[in-house]
C-alpha cells in the first residue's frame, strides 16, 4: 500500500464521500475509487459499506483510519 492510497482513504473516511474526498485530494472520483478498491483487494476486505445514502466505514475501515492517521501525521 502506498502513502498516496492512505491519503485518499483517509479523505474518503473523513468525508464519507468519494466525491468530496476526490475534490480534497485534487483527483477524479474514478481515480480515488480505483485506489480504494486496490486497498480493499490488497487487504482482502471492504473498508466502506456503500449505501444509497453514502458511505459508512466498516469495522476494518475504522481500524485502517486510525492507522492511516498515525502514519500520515
Predicted model as a PDB file, atoms N, CA, C, CB and O in Angstrom, pLDDT in the B-factor column:
MODEL        1                                                                  
ATOM      1  N   UNK A   1       0.851  -1.176   0.000  1.00 88.00           N  
ATOM      2  CA  UNK A   1       0.000   0.000   0.000  1.00 88.00           C  
ATOM      3  C   UNK A   1       0.895   1.237   0.000  1.00 88.00           C  
ATOM      4  CB  UNK A   1      -0.968  -0.001   1.227  1.00 88.00           C  
ATOM      5  O   UNK A   1       1.899   1.309   0.709  1.00 88.00           O  
ATOM      6  N   UNK A   2       0.499   2.190  -0.809  1.00 93.00           N  
ATOM      7  CA  UNK A   2       1.272   3.417  -0.942  1.00 93.00           C  
ATOM      8  C   UNK A   2       0.708   4.515  -0.035  1.00 93.00           C  
ATOM      9  CB  UNK A   2       1.282   3.886  -2.405  1.00 93.00           C  
ATOM     10  O   UNK A   2      -0.470   4.495   0.322  1.00 93.00           O  
ATOM     11  N   UNK A   3       1.563   5.466   0.329  1.00 94.00           N  
ATOM     12  CA  UNK A   3       1.113   6.591   1.155  1.00 94.00           C  
ATOM     13  C   UNK A   3      -0.007   7.374   0.462  1.00 94.00           C  
ATOM     14  CB  UNK A   3       2.294   7.528   1.470  1.00 94.00           C  
ATOM     15  O   UNK A   3      -0.935   7.854   1.112  1.00 94.00           O  
ATOM     16  N   UNK A   4       0.093   7.492  -0.842  1.00 95.00           N  
ATOM     17  CA  UNK A   4      -0.936   8.201  -1.605  1.00 95.00           C  
ATOM     18  C   UNK A   4      -2.293   7.523  -1.409  1.00 95.00           C  
ATOM     19  CB  UNK A   4      -0.566   8.249  -3.111  1.00 95.00           C  
ATOM     20  O   UNK A   4      -3.310   8.199  -1.248  1.00 95.00           O  
ATOM     21  N   UNK A   5      -2.306   6.201  -1.423  1.00 96.00           N  
ATOM     22  CA  UNK A   5      -3.552   5.467  -1.214  1.00 96.00           C  
ATOM     23  C   UNK A   5      -4.103   5.707   0.190  1.00 96.00           C  
ATOM     24  CB  UNK A   5      -3.332   3.967  -1.445  1.00 96.00           C  
ATOM     25  O   UNK A   5      -5.311   5.860   0.368  1.00 96.00           O  
ATOM     26  N   UNK A   6      -3.226   5.739   1.175  1.00 96.00           N  
ATOM     27  CA  UNK A   6      -3.667   6.032   2.546  1.00 96.00           C  
ATOM     28  C   UNK A   6      -4.251   7.440   2.638  1.00 96.00           C  
ATOM     29  CB  UNK A   6      -2.493   5.881   3.535  1.00 96.00           C  
ATOM     30  O   UNK A   6      -5.248   7.655   3.328  1.00 96.00           O  
ATOM     31  N   UNK A   7      -3.641   8.386   1.955  1.00 97.00           N  
ATOM     32  CA  UNK A   7      -4.134   9.761   1.933  1.00 97.00           C  
ATOM     33  C   UNK A   7      -5.539   9.808   1.330  1.00 97.00           C  
ATOM     34  CB  UNK A   7      -3.173  10.672   1.134  1.00 97.00           C  
ATOM     35  O   UNK A   7      -6.423  10.481   1.860  1.00 97.00           O  
ATOM     36  N   UNK A   8      -5.741   9.094   0.225  1.00 97.00           N  
ATOM     37  CA  UNK A   8      -7.061   9.042  -0.414  1.00 97.00           C  
ATOM     38  C   UNK A   8      -8.070   8.361   0.508  1.00 97.00           C  
ATOM     39  CB  UNK A   8      -6.985   8.295  -1.769  1.00 97.00           C  
ATOM     40  O   UNK A   8      -9.194   8.836   0.671  1.00 97.00           O  
ATOM     41  N   UNK A   9      -7.661   7.257   1.104  1.00 97.00           N  
ATOM     42  CA  UNK A   9      -8.564   6.548   2.009  1.00 97.00           C  
ATOM     43  C   UNK A   9      -8.970   7.446   3.179  1.00 97.00           C  
ATOM     44  CB  UNK A   9      -7.899   5.258   2.530  1.00 97.00           C  
ATOM     45  O   UNK A   9     -10.148   7.518   3.529  1.00 97.00           O  
ATOM     46  N   UNK A  10      -8.004   8.124   3.776  1.00 97.00           N  
ATOM     47  CA  UNK A  10      -8.280   8.998   4.918  1.00 97.00           C  
ATOM     48  C   UNK A  10      -9.282  10.081   4.532  1.00 97.00           C  
ATOM     49  CB  UNK A  10      -6.977   9.637   5.439  1.00 97.00           C  
ATOM     50  O   UNK A  10     -10.207  10.368   5.291  1.00 97.00           O  
ATOM     51  N   UNK A  11      -9.106  10.679   3.368  1.00 97.00           N  
ATOM     52  CA  UNK A  11     -10.029  11.713   2.912  1.00 97.00           C  
ATOM     53  C   UNK A  11     -11.433  11.140   2.739  1.00 97.00           C  
ATOM     54  CB  UNK A  11      -9.538  12.330   1.593  1.00 97.00           C  
ATOM     55  O   UNK A  11     -12.412  11.769   3.140  1.00 97.00           O  
ATOM     56  N   UNK A  12     -11.537   9.968   2.153  1.00 97.00           N  
ATOM     57  CA  UNK A  12     -12.850   9.341   1.959  1.00 97.00           C  
ATOM     58  C   UNK A  12     -13.478   8.972   3.299  1.00 97.00           C  
ATOM     59  CB  UNK A  12     -12.725   8.087   1.071  1.00 97.00           C  
ATOM     60  O   UNK A  12     -14.682   9.142   3.491  1.00 97.00           O  
ATOM     61  N   UNK A  13     -12.671   8.473   4.218  1.00 97.00           N  
ATOM     62  CA  UNK A  13     -13.185   8.074   5.534  1.00 97.00           C  
ATOM     63  C   UNK A  13     -13.643   9.280   6.347  1.00 97.00           C  
ATOM     64  CB  UNK A  13     -12.115   7.302   6.309  1.00 97.00           C  
ATOM     65  O   UNK A  13     -14.616   9.193   7.096  1.00 97.00           O  
ATOM     66  N   UNK A  14     -12.954  10.389   6.203  1.00 97.00           N  
ATOM     67  CA  UNK A  14     -13.323  11.581   6.972  1.00 97.00           C  
ATOM     68  C   UNK A  14     -14.526  12.313   6.375  1.00 97.00           C  
ATOM     69  CB  UNK A  14     -12.140  12.529   7.053  1.00 97.00           C  
ATOM     70  O   UNK A  14     -15.311  12.915   7.107  1.00 97.00           O  
ATOM     71  N   UNK A  15     -14.674  12.264   5.051  1.00 96.00           N  
ATOM     72  CA  UNK A  15     -15.791  12.951   4.409  1.00 96.00           C  
ATOM     73  C   UNK A  15     -16.987  12.036   4.186  1.00 96.00           C  
ATOM     74  CB  UNK A  15     -15.347  13.533   3.090  1.00 96.00           C  
ATOM     75  O   UNK A  15     -18.111  12.500   3.993  1.00 96.00           O  
ATOM     76  N   UNK A  16     -16.731  10.721   4.215  1.00 96.00           N  
ATOM     77  CA  UNK A  16     -17.751   9.707   3.895  1.00 96.00           C  
ATOM     78  C   UNK A  16     -18.389   9.980   2.536  1.00 96.00           C  
ATOM     79  CB  UNK A  16     -18.838   9.672   4.986  1.00 96.00           C  
ATOM     80  O   UNK A  16     -19.591   9.806   2.336  1.00 96.00           O  
ATOM     81  N   UNK A  17     -17.523  10.421   1.602  1.00 94.00           N  
ATOM     82  CA  UNK A  17     -17.981  10.708   0.239  1.00 94.00           C  
ATOM     83  C   UNK A  17     -16.788  10.620  -0.705  1.00 94.00           C  
ATOM     84  CB  UNK A  17     -18.658  12.118   0.152  1.00 94.00           C  
ATOM     85  O   UNK A  17     -15.778  11.293  -0.498  1.00 94.00           O  
ATOM     86  N   UNK A  18     -16.903   9.797  -1.737  1.00 94.00           N  
ATOM     87  CA  UNK A  18     -15.837   9.737  -2.724  1.00 94.00           C  
ATOM     88  C   UNK A  18     -15.748  11.049  -3.493  1.00 94.00           C  
ATOM     89  CB  UNK A  18     -16.061   8.566  -3.689  1.00 94.00           C  
ATOM     90  O   UNK A  18     -14.654  11.472  -3.867  1.00 94.00           O  
ATOM     91  N   UNK A  19     -16.874  11.693  -3.731  1.00 94.00           N  
ATOM     92  CA  UNK A  19     -16.885  12.961  -4.467  1.00 94.00           C  
ATOM     93  C   UNK A  19     -16.138  14.040  -3.696  1.00 94.00           C  
ATOM     94  CB  UNK A  19     -18.326  13.412  -4.742  1.00 94.00           C  
ATOM     95  O   UNK A  19     -15.256  14.698  -4.248  1.00 94.00           O  
ATOM     96  N   UNK A  20     -16.485  14.228  -2.419  1.00 96.00           N  
ATOM     97  CA  UNK A  20     -15.809  15.263  -1.620  1.00 96.00           C  
ATOM     98  C   UNK A  20     -14.337  14.902  -1.386  1.00 96.00           C  
ATOM     99  CB  UNK A  20     -16.531  15.453  -0.263  1.00 96.00           C  
ATOM    100  O   UNK A  20     -13.473  15.779  -1.390  1.00 96.00           O  
ATOM    101  N   UNK A  21     -14.058  13.618  -1.183  1.00 97.00           N  
ATOM    102  CA  UNK A  21     -12.671  13.193  -0.978  1.00 97.00           C  
ATOM    103  C   UNK A  21     -11.837  13.450  -2.226  1.00 97.00           C  
ATOM    104  CB  UNK A  21     -12.612  11.704  -0.602  1.00 97.00           C  
ATOM    105  O   UNK A  21     -10.696  13.902  -2.127  1.00 97.00           O  
ATOM    106  N   UNK A  22     -12.394  13.169  -3.393  1.00 97.00           N  
ATOM    107  CA  UNK A  22     -11.666  13.405  -4.645  1.00 97.00           C  
ATOM    108  C   UNK A  22     -11.351  14.887  -4.808  1.00 97.00           C  
ATOM    109  CB  UNK A  22     -12.482  12.899  -5.854  1.00 97.00           C  
ATOM    110  O   UNK A  22     -10.252  15.249  -5.228  1.00 97.00           O  
ATOM    111  N   UNK A  23     -12.307  15.737  -4.478  1.00 97.00           N  
ATOM    112  CA  UNK A  23     -12.056  17.189  -4.554  1.00 97.00           C  
ATOM    113  C   UNK A  23     -10.960  17.590  -3.579  1.00 97.00           C  
ATOM    114  CB  UNK A  23     -13.349  17.988  -4.256  1.00 97.00           C  
ATOM    115  O   UNK A  23     -10.082  18.381  -3.924  1.00 97.00           O  
ATOM    116  N   UNK A  24     -11.003  17.051  -2.365  1.00 97.00           N  
ATOM    117  CA  UNK A  24      -9.991  17.374  -1.357  1.00 97.00           C  
ATOM    118  C   UNK A  24      -8.602  16.946  -1.823  1.00 97.00           C  
ATOM    119  CB  UNK A  24     -10.331  16.699  -0.018  1.00 97.00           C  
ATOM    120  O   UNK A  24      -7.610  17.624  -1.554  1.00 97.00           O  
ATOM    121  N   UNK A  25      -8.543  15.807  -2.527  1.00 97.00           N  
ATOM    122  CA  UNK A  25      -7.259  15.249  -2.961  1.00 97.00           C  
ATOM    123  C   UNK A  25      -6.842  15.724  -4.355  1.00 97.00           C  
ATOM    124  CB  UNK A  25      -7.328  13.739  -2.945  1.00 97.00           C  
ATOM    125  O   UNK A  25      -5.762  15.380  -4.836  1.00 97.00           O  
ATOM    126  N   UNK A  26      -7.705  16.516  -5.001  1.00 97.00           N  
ATOM    127  CA  UNK A  26      -7.421  17.045  -6.333  1.00 97.00           C  
ATOM    128  C   UNK A  26      -7.215  15.938  -7.363  1.00 97.00           C  
ATOM    129  CB  UNK A  26      -6.194  17.932  -6.285  1.00 97.00           C  
ATOM    130  O   UNK A  26      -6.302  16.001  -8.186  1.00 97.00           O  
ATOM    131  N   UNK A  27      -8.091  14.911  -7.304  1.00 98.00           N  
ATOM    132  CA  UNK A  27      -8.094  13.830  -8.283  1.00 98.00           C  
ATOM    133  C   UNK A  27      -9.543  13.603  -8.715  1.00 98.00           C  
ATOM    134  CB  UNK A  27      -7.454  12.513  -7.694  1.00 98.00           C  
ATOM    135  O   UNK A  27     -10.472  14.149  -8.119  1.00 98.00           O  
ATOM    136  N   UNK A  28      -9.719  12.801  -9.743  1.00 97.00           N  
ATOM    137  CA  UNK A  28     -11.078  12.483 -10.170  1.00 97.00           C  
ATOM    138  C   UNK A  28     -11.690  11.458  -9.214  1.00 97.00           C  
ATOM    139  CB  UNK A  28     -11.086  11.947 -11.627  1.00 97.00           C  
ATOM    140  O   UNK A  28     -10.987  10.740  -8.503  1.00 97.00           O  
ATOM    141  N   UNK A  29     -12.994  11.418  -9.223  1.00 95.00           N  
ATOM    142  CA  UNK A  29     -13.695  10.456  -8.368  1.00 95.00           C  
ATOM    143  C   UNK A  29     -13.347   9.025  -8.775  1.00 95.00           C  
ATOM    144  CB  UNK A  29     -15.224  10.675  -8.442  1.00 95.00           C  
ATOM    145  O   UNK A  29     -13.209   8.153  -7.916  1.00 95.00           O  
ATOM    146  N   UNK A  30     -13.205   8.780 -10.068  1.00 96.00           N  
ATOM    147  CA  UNK A  30     -12.875   7.421 -10.513  1.00 96.00           C  
ATOM    148  C   UNK A  30     -11.471   7.017 -10.067  1.00 96.00           C  
ATOM    149  CB  UNK A  30     -12.988   7.317 -12.042  1.00 96.00           C  
ATOM    150  O   UNK A  30     -11.246   5.860  -9.712  1.00 96.00           O  
ATOM    151  N   UNK A  31     -10.529   7.954 -10.080  1.00 96.00           N  
ATOM    152  CA  UNK A  31      -9.173   7.657  -9.604  1.00 96.00           C  
ATOM    153  C   UNK A  31      -9.200   7.294  -8.125  1.00 96.00           C  
ATOM    154  CB  UNK A  31      -8.232   8.860  -9.841  1.00 96.00           C  
ATOM    155  O   UNK A  31      -8.591   6.308  -7.709  1.00 96.00           O  
ATOM    156  N   UNK A  32      -9.899   8.084  -7.343  1.00 96.00           N  
ATOM    157  CA  UNK A  32      -9.980   7.817  -5.912  1.00 96.00           C  
ATOM    158  C   UNK A  32     -10.649   6.462  -5.666  1.00 96.00           C  
ATOM    159  CB  UNK A  32     -10.757   8.944  -5.193  1.00 96.00           C  
ATOM    160  O   UNK A  32     -10.174   5.676  -4.847  1.00 96.00           O  
ATOM    161  N   UNK A  33     -11.737   6.190  -6.366  1.00 94.00           N  
ATOM    162  CA  UNK A  33     -12.442   4.920  -6.204  1.00 94.00           C  
ATOM    163  C   UNK A  33     -11.573   3.724  -6.560  1.00 94.00           C  
ATOM    164  CB  UNK A  33     -13.689   4.908  -7.054  1.00 94.00           C  
ATOM    165  O   UNK A  33     -11.618   2.697  -5.883  1.00 94.00           O  
ATOM    166  N   UNK A  34     -10.781   3.854  -7.621  1.00 96.00           N  
ATOM    167  CA  UNK A  34      -9.870   2.782  -8.020  1.00 96.00           C  
ATOM    168  C   UNK A  34      -8.836   2.510  -6.938  1.00 96.00           C  
ATOM    169  CB  UNK A  34      -9.173   3.134  -9.335  1.00 96.00           C  
ATOM    170  O   UNK A  34      -8.523   1.357  -6.643  1.00 96.00           O  
ATOM    171  N   UNK A  35      -8.312   3.567  -6.354  1.00 96.00           N  
ATOM    172  CA  UNK A  35      -7.299   3.409  -5.310  1.00 96.00           C  
ATOM    173  C   UNK A  35      -7.896   2.752  -4.060  1.00 96.00           C  
ATOM    174  CB  UNK A  35      -6.685   4.775  -4.950  1.00 96.00           C  
ATOM    175  O   UNK A  35      -7.242   1.926  -3.421  1.00 96.00           O  
ATOM    176  N   UNK A  36      -9.126   3.113  -3.713  1.00 96.00           N  
ATOM    177  CA  UNK A  36      -9.789   2.493  -2.563  1.00 96.00           C  
ATOM    178  C   UNK A  36     -10.025   1.009  -2.853  1.00 96.00           C  
ATOM    179  CB  UNK A  36     -11.137   3.214  -2.241  1.00 96.00           C  
ATOM    180  O   UNK A  36      -9.816   0.168  -1.980  1.00 96.00           O  
ATOM    181  N   UNK A  37     -10.459   0.684  -4.073  1.00 96.00           N  
ATOM    182  CA  UNK A  37     -10.665  -0.726  -4.430  1.00 96.00           C  
ATOM    183  C   UNK A  37      -9.360  -1.506  -4.360  1.00 96.00           C  
ATOM    184  CB  UNK A  37     -11.267  -0.841  -5.835  1.00 96.00           C  
ATOM    185  O   UNK A  37      -9.355  -2.667  -3.950  1.00 96.00           O  
ATOM    186  N   UNK A  38      -8.250  -0.878  -4.758  1.00 97.00           N  
ATOM    187  CA  UNK A  38      -6.951  -1.556  -4.668  1.00 97.00           C  
ATOM    188  C   UNK A  38      -6.588  -1.860  -3.217  1.00 97.00           C  
ATOM    189  CB  UNK A  38      -5.853  -0.698  -5.314  1.00 97.00           C  
ATOM    190  O   UNK A  38      -6.076  -2.937  -2.914  1.00 97.00           O  
ATOM    191  N   UNK A  39      -6.853  -0.915  -2.329  1.00 96.00           N  
ATOM    192  CA  UNK A  39      -6.605  -1.145  -0.900  1.00 96.00           C  
ATOM    193  C   UNK A  39      -7.449  -2.323  -0.431  1.00 96.00           C  
ATOM    194  CB  UNK A  39      -6.926   0.133  -0.059  1.00 96.00           C  
ATOM    195  O   UNK A  39      -6.948  -3.224   0.243  1.00 96.00           O  
ATOM    196  N   UNK A  40      -8.722  -2.315  -0.786  1.00 97.00           N  
ATOM    197  CA  UNK A  40      -9.626  -3.386  -0.349  1.00 97.00           C  
ATOM    198  C   UNK A  40      -9.181  -4.738  -0.890  1.00 97.00           C  
ATOM    199  CB  UNK A  40     -11.062  -3.091  -0.797  1.00 97.00           C  
ATOM    200  O   UNK A  40      -9.243  -5.742  -0.181  1.00 97.00           O  
ATOM    201  N   UNK A  41      -8.734  -4.771  -2.140  1.00 97.00           N  
ATOM    202  CA  UNK A  41      -8.237  -6.023  -2.716  1.00 97.00           C  
ATOM    203  C   UNK A  41      -6.968  -6.486  -2.021  1.00 97.00           C  
ATOM    204  CB  UNK A  41      -7.977  -5.856  -4.209  1.00 97.00           C  
ATOM    205  O   UNK A  41      -6.814  -7.671  -1.726  1.00 97.00           O  
ATOM    206  N   UNK A  42      -6.070  -5.564  -1.761  1.00 97.00           N  
ATOM    207  CA  UNK A  42      -4.806  -5.905  -1.114  1.00 97.00           C  
ATOM    208  C   UNK A  42      -5.031  -6.449   0.296  1.00 97.00           C  
ATOM    209  CB  UNK A  42      -3.891  -4.680  -1.063  1.00 97.00           C  
ATOM    210  O   UNK A  42      -4.374  -7.402   0.715  1.00 97.00           O  
ATOM    211  N   UNK A  43      -5.963  -5.835   1.022  1.00 96.00           N  
ATOM    212  CA  UNK A  43      -6.222  -6.253   2.402  1.00 96.00           C  
ATOM    213  C   UNK A  43      -7.263  -7.370   2.498  1.00 96.00           C  
ATOM    214  CB  UNK A  43      -6.681  -5.063   3.218  1.00 96.00           C  
ATOM    215  O   UNK A  43      -7.405  -8.003   3.545  1.00 96.00           O  
ATOM    216  N   UNK A  44      -7.979  -7.606   1.419  1.00 96.00           N  
ATOM    217  CA  UNK A  44      -8.945  -8.696   1.392  1.00 96.00           C  
ATOM    218  C   UNK A  44     -10.230  -8.427   2.149  1.00 96.00           C  
ATOM    219  CB  UNK A  44      -8.321  -9.907   1.935  1.00 96.00           C  
ATOM    220  O   UNK A  44     -10.897  -9.363   2.590  1.00 96.00           O  
ATOM    221  N   UNK A  45     -10.586  -7.159   2.304  1.00 96.00           N  
ATOM    222  CA  UNK A  45     -11.832  -6.817   2.997  1.00 96.00           C  
ATOM    223  C   UNK A  45     -12.274  -5.422   2.567  1.00 96.00           C  
ATOM    224  CB  UNK A  45     -11.651  -6.886   4.548  1.00 96.00           C  
ATOM    225  O   UNK A  45     -11.472  -4.613   2.099  1.00 96.00           O  
ATOM    226  N   UNK A  46     -13.568  -5.162   2.736  1.00 96.00           N  
ATOM    227  CA  UNK A  46     -14.103  -3.855   2.370  1.00 96.00           C  
ATOM    228  C   UNK A  46     -13.871  -2.855   3.495  1.00 96.00           C  
ATOM    229  CB  UNK A  46     -15.602  -3.955   2.042  1.00 96.00           C  
ATOM    230  O   UNK A  46     -13.977  -3.186   4.676  1.00 96.00           O  
ATOM    231  N   UNK A  47     -13.555  -1.633   3.105  1.00 96.00           N  
ATOM    232  CA  UNK A  47     -13.332  -0.561   4.067  1.00 96.00           C  
ATOM    233  C   UNK A  47     -14.599   0.269   4.273  1.00 96.00           C  
ATOM    234  CB  UNK A  47     -12.183   0.335   3.603  1.00 96.00           C  
ATOM    235  O   UNK A  47     -14.762   0.929   5.300  1.00 96.00           O  
ATOM    236  N   UNK A  48     -15.490   0.228   3.286  1.00 96.00           N  
ATOM    237  CA  UNK A  48     -16.726   1.009   3.335  1.00 96.00           C  
ATOM    238  C   UNK A  48     -17.911   0.129   2.976  1.00 96.00           C  
ATOM    239  CB  UNK A  48     -16.649   2.221   2.383  1.00 96.00           C  
ATOM    240  O   UNK A  48     -17.804  -0.770   2.141  1.00 96.00           O  
ATOM    241  N   UNK A  49     -19.032   0.396   3.610  1.00 94.00           N  
ATOM    242  CA  UNK A  49     -20.317  -0.089   3.123  1.00 94.00           C  
ATOM    243  C   UNK A  49     -20.846   1.021   2.246  1.00 94.00           C  
ATOM    244  CB  UNK A  49     -21.324  -0.459   4.302  1.00 94.00           C  
ATOM    245  O   UNK A  49     -20.967   2.166   2.681  1.00 94.00           O  
ATOM    246  N   UNK A  50     -21.160   0.683   1.014  1.00 88.00           N  
ATOM    247  CA  UNK A  50     -21.670   1.672   0.071  1.00 88.00           C  
ATOM    248  C   UNK A  50     -23.199   1.574   0.077  1.00 88.00           C  
ATOM    249  CB  UNK A  50     -21.083   1.445  -1.378  1.00 88.00           C  
ATOM    250  O   UNK A  50     -23.770   0.561  -0.328  1.00 88.00           O  
ATOM    251  N   UNK A  51     -23.839   2.628   0.538  1.00 88.00           N  
ATOM    252  CA  UNK A  51     -25.295   2.635   0.640  1.00 88.00           C  
ATOM    253  C   UNK A  51     -25.865   3.716  -0.269  1.00 88.00           C  
ATOM    254  CB  UNK A  51     -25.745   2.860   2.105  1.00 88.00           C  
ATOM    255  O   UNK A  51     -25.123   4.536  -0.810  1.00 88.00           O  
ATOM    256  N   UNK A  52     -27.169   3.715  -0.434  1.00 86.00           N  
ATOM    257  CA  UNK A  52     -27.803   4.738  -1.276  1.00 86.00           C  
ATOM    258  C   UNK A  52     -27.653   6.133  -0.674  1.00 86.00           C  
ATOM    259  CB  UNK A  52     -29.288   4.416  -1.476  1.00 86.00           C  
ATOM    260  O   UNK A  52     -27.713   7.135  -1.386  1.00 86.00           O  
ATOM    261  N   UNK A  53     -27.460   6.187   0.641  1.00 84.00           N  
ATOM    262  CA  UNK A  53     -27.302   7.498   1.288  1.00 84.00           C  
ATOM    263  C   UNK A  53     -25.840   7.892   1.487  1.00 84.00           C  
ATOM    264  CB  UNK A  53     -28.007   7.497   2.630  1.00 84.00           C  
ATOM    265  O   UNK A  53     -25.564   8.935   2.079  1.00 84.00           O  
ATOM    266  N   UNK A  54     -24.905   7.086   1.008  1.00 84.00           N  
ATOM    267  CA  UNK A  54     -23.490   7.438   1.116  1.00 84.00           C  
ATOM    268  C   UNK A  54     -22.638   6.292   1.615  1.00 84.00           C  
ATOM    269  CB  UNK A  54     -23.322   8.614   2.026  1.00 84.00           C  
ATOM    270  O   UNK A  54     -23.020   5.125   1.534  1.00 84.00           O  
ATOM    271  N   UNK A  55     -21.484   6.647   2.128  1.00 92.00           N  
ATOM    272  CA  UNK A  55     -20.521   5.669   2.626  1.00 92.00           C  
ATOM    273  C   UNK A  55     -20.610   5.544   4.140  1.00 92.00           C  
ATOM    274  CB  UNK A  55     -19.101   6.056   2.211  1.00 92.00           C  
ATOM    275  O   UNK A  55     -20.887   6.510   4.851  1.00 92.00           O  
ATOM    276  N   UNK A  56     -20.366   4.330   4.608  1.00 96.00           N  
ATOM    277  CA  UNK A  56     -20.267   4.064   6.043  1.00 96.00           C  
ATOM    278  C   UNK A  56     -19.011   3.234   6.241  1.00 96.00           C  
ATOM    279  CB  UNK A  56     -21.553   3.324   6.605  1.00 96.00           C  
ATOM    280  O   UNK A  56     -18.801   2.250   5.532  1.00 96.00           O  
ATOM    281  N   UNK A  57     -18.179   3.617   7.190  1.00 97.00           N  
ATOM    282  CA  UNK A  57     -16.973   2.840   7.472  1.00 97.00           C  
ATOM    283  C   UNK A  57     -17.326   1.496   8.088  1.00 97.00           C  
ATOM    284  CB  UNK A  57     -16.039   3.616   8.404  1.00 97.00           C  
ATOM    285  O   UNK A  57     -18.170   1.415   8.980  1.00 97.00           O  
ATOM    286  N   UNK A  58     -16.674   0.438   7.607  1.00 97.00           N  
ATOM    287  CA  UNK A  58     -16.794  -0.867   8.243  1.00 97.00           C  
ATOM    288  C   UNK A  58     -15.869  -0.886   9.460  1.00 97.00           C  
ATOM    289  CB  UNK A  58     -16.442  -2.026   7.242  1.00 97.00           C  
ATOM    290  O   UNK A  58     -15.095   0.049   9.664  1.00 97.00           O  
ATOM    291  N   UNK A  59     -15.943  -1.921  10.251  1.00 97.00           N  
ATOM    292  CA  UNK A  59     -15.018  -2.042  11.389  1.00 97.00           C  
ATOM    293  C   UNK A  59     -13.570  -2.066  10.900  1.00 97.00           C  
ATOM    294  CB  UNK A  59     -15.326  -3.323  12.210  1.00 97.00           C  
ATOM    295  O   UNK A  59     -12.697  -1.458  11.519  1.00 97.00           O  
ATOM    296  N   UNK A  60     -13.310  -2.763   9.793  1.00 97.00           N  
ATOM    297  CA  UNK A  60     -11.961  -2.771   9.217  1.00 97.00           C  
ATOM    298  C   UNK A  60     -11.561  -1.376   8.753  1.00 97.00           C  
ATOM    299  CB  UNK A  60     -11.881  -3.760   8.043  1.00 97.00           C  
ATOM    300  O   UNK A  60     -10.409  -0.971   8.909  1.00 97.00           O  
ATOM    301  N   UNK A  61     -12.505  -0.651   8.190  1.00 97.00           N  
ATOM    302  CA  UNK A  61     -12.242   0.712   7.760  1.00 97.00           C  
ATOM    303  C   UNK A  61     -11.903   1.626   8.928  1.00 97.00           C  
ATOM    304  CB  UNK A  61     -13.433   1.256   7.013  1.00 97.00           C  
ATOM    305  O   UNK A  61     -11.020   2.477   8.827  1.00 97.00           O  
ATOM    306  N   UNK A  62     -12.615   1.441  10.042  1.00 97.00           N  
ATOM    307  CA  UNK A  62     -12.334   2.247  11.238  1.00 97.00           C  
ATOM    308  C   UNK A  62     -10.922   1.985  11.751  1.00 97.00           C  
ATOM    309  CB  UNK A  62     -13.360   1.946  12.347  1.00 97.00           C  
ATOM    310  O   UNK A  62     -10.216   2.909  12.155  1.00 97.00           O  
ATOM    311  N   UNK A  63     -10.518   0.713  11.728  1.00 97.00           N  
ATOM    312  CA  UNK A  63      -9.158   0.380  12.185  1.00 97.00           C  
ATOM    313  C   UNK A  63      -8.108   0.958  11.244  1.00 97.00           C  
ATOM    314  CB  UNK A  63      -8.983  -1.146  12.292  1.00 97.00           C  
ATOM    315  O   UNK A  63      -7.081   1.470  11.688  1.00 97.00           O  
ATOM    316  N   UNK A  64      -8.372   0.873   9.939  1.00 97.00           N  
ATOM    317  CA  UNK A  64      -7.416   1.431   8.978  1.00 97.00           C  
ATOM    318  C   UNK A  64      -7.329   2.940   9.115  1.00 97.00           C  
ATOM    319  CB  UNK A  64      -7.809   1.057   7.547  1.00 97.00           C  
ATOM    320  O   UNK A  64      -6.246   3.504   8.957  1.00 97.00           O  
ATOM    321  N   UNK A  65      -8.430   3.606   9.401  1.00 97.00           N  
ATOM    322  CA  UNK A  65      -8.413   5.067   9.574  1.00 97.00           C  
ATOM    323  C   UNK A  65      -7.498   5.465  10.728  1.00 97.00           C  
ATOM    324  CB  UNK A  65      -9.840   5.601   9.824  1.00 97.00           C  
ATOM    325  O   UNK A  65      -6.733   6.422  10.607  1.00 97.00           O  
ATOM    326  N   UNK A  66      -7.567   4.755  11.827  1.00 97.00           N  
ATOM    327  CA  UNK A  66      -6.678   5.033  12.961  1.00 97.00           C  
ATOM    328  C   UNK A  66      -5.223   4.896  12.530  1.00 97.00           C  
ATOM    329  CB  UNK A  66      -6.979   4.080  14.146  1.00 97.00           C  
ATOM    330  O   UNK A  66      -4.395   5.754  12.836  1.00 97.00           O  
ATOM    331  N   UNK A  67      -4.915   3.810  11.814  1.00 96.00           N  
ATOM    332  CA  UNK A  67      -3.544   3.584  11.357  1.00 96.00           C  
ATOM    333  C   UNK A  67      -3.123   4.641  10.333  1.00 96.00           C  
ATOM    334  CB  UNK A  67      -3.408   2.178  10.750  1.00 96.00           C  
ATOM    335  O   UNK A  67      -1.998   5.139  10.374  1.00 96.00           O  
ATOM    336  N   UNK A  68      -4.031   4.980   9.416  1.00 96.00           N  
ATOM    337  CA  UNK A  68      -3.702   5.969   8.391  1.00 96.00           C  
ATOM    338  C   UNK A  68      -3.386   7.319   9.009  1.00 96.00           C  
ATOM    339  CB  UNK A  68      -4.849   6.107   7.398  1.00 96.00           C  
ATOM    340  O   UNK A  68      -2.433   7.987   8.609  1.00 96.00           O  
ATOM    341  N   UNK A  69      -4.193   7.717   9.987  1.00 96.00           N  
ATOM    342  CA  UNK A  69      -3.928   8.994  10.662  1.00 96.00           C  
ATOM    343  C   UNK A  69      -2.569   8.984  11.337  1.00 96.00           C  
ATOM    344  CB  UNK A  69      -5.019   9.296  11.693  1.00 96.00           C  
ATOM    345  O   UNK A  69      -1.846   9.979  11.292  1.00 96.00           O  
ATOM    346  N   UNK A  70      -2.214   7.872  11.962  1.00 96.00           N  
ATOM    347  CA  UNK A  70      -0.928   7.754  12.642  1.00 96.00           C  
ATOM    348  C   UNK A  70       0.217   7.833  11.627  1.00 96.00           C  
ATOM    349  CB  UNK A  70      -0.855   6.430  13.440  1.00 96.00           C  
ATOM    350  O   UNK A  70       1.179   8.574  11.827  1.00 96.00           O  
ATOM    351  N   UNK A  71       0.110   7.081  10.561  1.00 96.00           N  
ATOM    352  CA  UNK A  71       1.173   7.042   9.551  1.00 96.00           C  
ATOM    353  C   UNK A  71       1.339   8.393   8.859  1.00 96.00           C  
ATOM    354  CB  UNK A  71       0.876   5.957   8.512  1.00 96.00           C  
ATOM    355  O   UNK A  71       2.461   8.824   8.591  1.00 96.00           O  
ATOM    356  N   UNK A  72       0.217   9.060   8.570  1.00 95.00           N  
ATOM    357  CA  UNK A  72       0.268  10.316   7.824  1.00 95.00           C  
ATOM    358  C   UNK A  72       0.570  11.535   8.681  1.00 95.00           C  
ATOM    359  CB  UNK A  72      -1.024  10.527   7.122  1.00 95.00           C  
ATOM    360  O   UNK A  72       0.801  12.622   8.151  1.00 95.00           O  
ATOM    361  N   UNK A  73       0.572  11.367  10.000  1.00 92.00           N  
ATOM    362  CA  UNK A  73       0.848  12.523  10.873  1.00 92.00           C  
ATOM    363  C   UNK A  73       2.332  12.802  10.994  1.00 92.00           C  
ATOM    364  CB  UNK A  73       0.264  12.293  12.257  1.00 92.00           C  
ATOM    365  O   UNK A  73       2.729  13.737  11.689  1.00 92.00           O  
TER     366      UNK A  73                                                      
ENDMDL                                                                          
END                                                                             
